[in-house]
Amino acid sequence: MENTLVIVTHPKLGCSRINKRWIEELNKHSESITVHDLHAAYPSWEIDVQKEQKLLEAADKVILQFPFYWFNCPPFLKKWIDDVLAHGWAYGKNSGYKLAGKKFALAITAGIKDEDYTATGRYDYTLEELTRPFATTFKYVKADYRPLYAFYGEEHNPTEEDINTNAKNYIDFIEKL
């Protein structure tokens, strides 16, 4: 299996049933999957850009795992993208395009049900449409952006069986990227 880096950005990870369960499942595959919790690594939000760039350079696949709220990623993940995907390293004239060809995907937990994320649903757009800026960002740095993985309906009290099945499917998703 290829080397996979999962960057977890959850401001209240201790309260998240789904993200915690995903991390448990990911940690069972530590020979090929590295879980990197940004809030644990940088509680003051002072990012070691060179360290993060080295982690990215060492990975074949990169998953950005986060809860989807206010139709976006958590602010710390946005800061990480802004700081780490630097001009001259990830893109730009005379850039090394260090992420070129690397597979990138999102793993998102959404509180509402999947039918709400449709053209005729409550929010008029699919999750794929709402996350299009990520696709554009990774295309811009010449990475290989892949479809996202999601858990929908966290606010609707999913069963432990649903959560466990989804966590195992998350591993399958990563393996097939």
Beta strands, then each sheet from edge to edge (+ up, - down):
strand 1: 4-8
strand 2: 33-37
strand 3: 61-68
strand 4: 103-110
strand 5: 144-145
strand 6: 149-152
sheet 1: 2+ 1+ 3+ 4+ 5+
sheet 2: 2+ 1+ 3+ 4+ 6+
end
